[in-house]
Amino acid sequence: MNIKLPDDELIPDAELADEWGCTTRTLRRYEHEPNGLAYVLVGGRKFRLVKGSAAWLGRRVRRPNPPRCR
């Protein structure tokens, strides 16, 4: 996934969902998780900060446990 927008730009949910290959419903689900995806309300519409959304997604990376030594 490669977000091509400037880091300080606000984008609407629909645009972010298209970039991430998911739906706006998935974004709404993410915002209700503990430490969920942040948003900004402007005129009653939700917008996401590109930099903040990318950082949130980066914190969700899961790494496998290292193998045990015998």
C-alpha positions in Angstrom: 0.0 0.0 0.0 1.4 3.3 -1.0 -0.3 6.6 0.0 0.7 9.3 -2.4 -0.7 12.3 -0.6 1.1 14.9 1.4 1.6 14.0 5.0 -0.4 17.0 6.5 -3.4 16.6 4.2 -6.9 15.8 5.4 -8.8 13.3 3.2 -12.4 12.1 3.4 -13.1 8.5 4.5 -14.1 7.4 1.0 -10.7 8.5 -0.4 -8.8 6.8 2.4 -10.8 3.6 2.0 -10.0 3.6 -1.7 -6.3 4.0 -1.0 -6.3 1.2 1.6 -8.5 -1.1 -0.4 -11.3 -1.4 2.2 -14.7 0.1 2.8 -15.8 3.1 4.8 -17.5 0.7 7.2 -14.2 -0.9 7.9 -12.7 2.6 8.8 -15.7 3.1 11.2 -15.0 -0.2 12.8 -11.3 0.7 13.2 -12.2 4.0 15.0 -14.1 2.1 17.7 -11.2 -0.2 18.6 -9.0 0.7 21.6 -6.5 3.2 20.3 -8.6 3.4 17.2 -8.2 5.3 14.0 -8.5 9.0 14.7 -10.6 11.4 12.7 -11.5 15.1 12.4 -15.0 16.4 12.0 -15.3 19.3 9.6 -18.8 20.5 8.7 -20.3 17.2 9.9 -18.0 15.1 7.6 -15.2 12.9 8.8 -11.7 13.5 7.5 -8.5 11.6 8.3 -5.0 13.0 8.6 -2.8 11.1 6.1 0.2 11.1 8.4 -1.8 10.0 11.5 -3.6 7.3 9.6 -0.4 5.9 8.1 1.2 5.9 11.6 -1.8 4.1 13.1 -1.6 1.5 10.4 2.1 1.0 11.0 1.5 0.4 14.7 -0.9 -2.5 13.8 1.9 -4.6 12.2 2.2 -8.0 13.8 5.4 -9.9 13.8 5.6 -13.6 14.4 7.2 -14.9 17.6 10.8 -16.0 17.2 11.4 -19.7 17.2 12.4 -21.2 20.5 15.9 -22.4 20.9 16.4 -26.0 22.0 
